Amino acid sequence: MKSLVNVLRAALVAATALASVSVSFGADEAAPAAAQAKVAKPDPAKGDTIFNATPQNSQSCASCHNADGNSAIAANPKLAGQHPEYILKQLEDFKSGKRKSAIMKPLASALSDEDMRNVAWFVGSKTMKPGFAKEKDLVSLGEKIYRGGIADRQVPACAGCHSPNGAGNPAQYPRLGGQHADYTHAQLVAFRDGVRLNNPVMNSVAAKLNDREIKAVADYIAGLR
């Protein structure tokens, strides 16, 4: 009788182990596919189609940012040459409402995660047209703040995060060099006044700048390349 019980127990243990192996094997097979789906390679060609298409009763991205991402309107940012990871984050923030914009909210909300990645990599692949500083009397002040900060107010040098030539760093810090001064000025004011809240670090930095300093930095940035 004991022998029979032992045999049954052994059979049960073997069956359980086999089932465990089968389940594990199935999970292992599915894992690579799931991982591959998460890191699907962006398709800039599809991004081009989305960026330049005109949705029903709406405007295309190109109508504000130009077909190649080099906006001709100083109030609208140049997107060409921007780090795709940064563009993607901004689109996600517009969609979620973390970054407020009555114009961008509905446009971003209409895009899927894949659409946003494709658009980001499309405009990021384009070449930004250089800009120029225009405020001659503010150039030295803008350069001083950008490269050295303001020590007595603990304002860090912009170059520390955005690099000396304004190229920035992918994902974390956007490219600034060549950006429209009007747009950069508006964003710094929005950060300072608590209107734009999707970057606490910039809220802290801009809060320590006065109007003249913001104007000087924005204009100096426009001429970086």
Sequence and secondary structure as in RCSB ss.txt:
>XXXX:A:sequence
MKSLVNVLRAALVAATALASVSVSFGADEAAPAAAQAKVAKPDPAKGDTIFNATPQNSQSCASCHNADGNSAIAA
NPKLAGQHPEYILKQLEDFKSGKRKSAIMKPLASALSDEDMRNVAWFVGSKTMKPGFAKEKDLVSLGEKIYRGGI
ADRQVPACAGCHSPNGAGNPAQYPRLGGQHADYTHAQLVAFRDGVRLNNPVMNSVAAKLNDREIKAVADYIAGLR
>XXXX:A:secstr
 HHHHHHHHHHHHHHHHHHHHHHHHHHHHHHHHHHHHHT    HHHHHHHHH   TTS  THHHH TTS  SSTT
S   TT  HHHHHHHHHHHHHTSS  TTHHHHHHTS HHHHHHHHHHHHTS         TTTHHHHHHHHHH B
GGGTB  THHHH TTS  BTTTB   TT  HHHHHHHHHHHHTTS  S HHHHHHHTT  HHHHHHHHHHHHT  
